């Protein structure tokens, strides 16, 4: 990882999620997949560019993108 590059993680709140799939549809890096129940999860945080598209398109506020560093 380059110096100064932020480490990101995407948090999913299953209690709020209605499994609409908007987060995975709008992720430009395609790192958000859905499990067998339809809930989202991130497969590779290192590819997250921090655009927050998933967070901004979620109608239920079930996603939070956090940066560290």
Residue pairs with C-beta under 8 A, 6 or more apart in sequence:
1 7
1 46
5 69
6 50
6 67
6 68
6 69
7 45
7 67
7 68
7 69
8 45
8 48
8 50
8 65
8 66
8 67
8 68
9 42
9 45
9 48
9 65
9 66
9 68
10 31
10 32
10 42
10 45
10 48
10 54
10 63
10 64
10 65
10 66
11 63
11 64
11 65
11 66
12 39
12 40
12 41
12 42
12 62
12 63
13 61
13 62
13 63
13 64
14 39
14 62
15 62
16 60
16 61
16 62
17 39
17 40
17 60
17 62
18 59
18 60
18 62
19 34
19 37
19 38
19 39
19 40
20 59
20 60
21 34
21 38
21 40
22 54
22 57
22 58
22 59
23 32
23 40
23 54
23 55
23 57
23 58
23 62
23 63
24 30
24 32
24 33
24 34
24 40
24 54
25 57
26 53
26 54
26 57
27 53
27 54
28 49
28 51
28 53
29 47
29 48
29 49
31 42
31 43
31 44
31 45
31 47
31 48
32 40
32 41
32 42
32 43
32 54
33 40
33 41
33 42
33 43
34 40
34 41
35 41
40 54
40 63
42 48
48 65
50 65
50 67
52 65
54 63
54 65
55 63
55 64
55 65
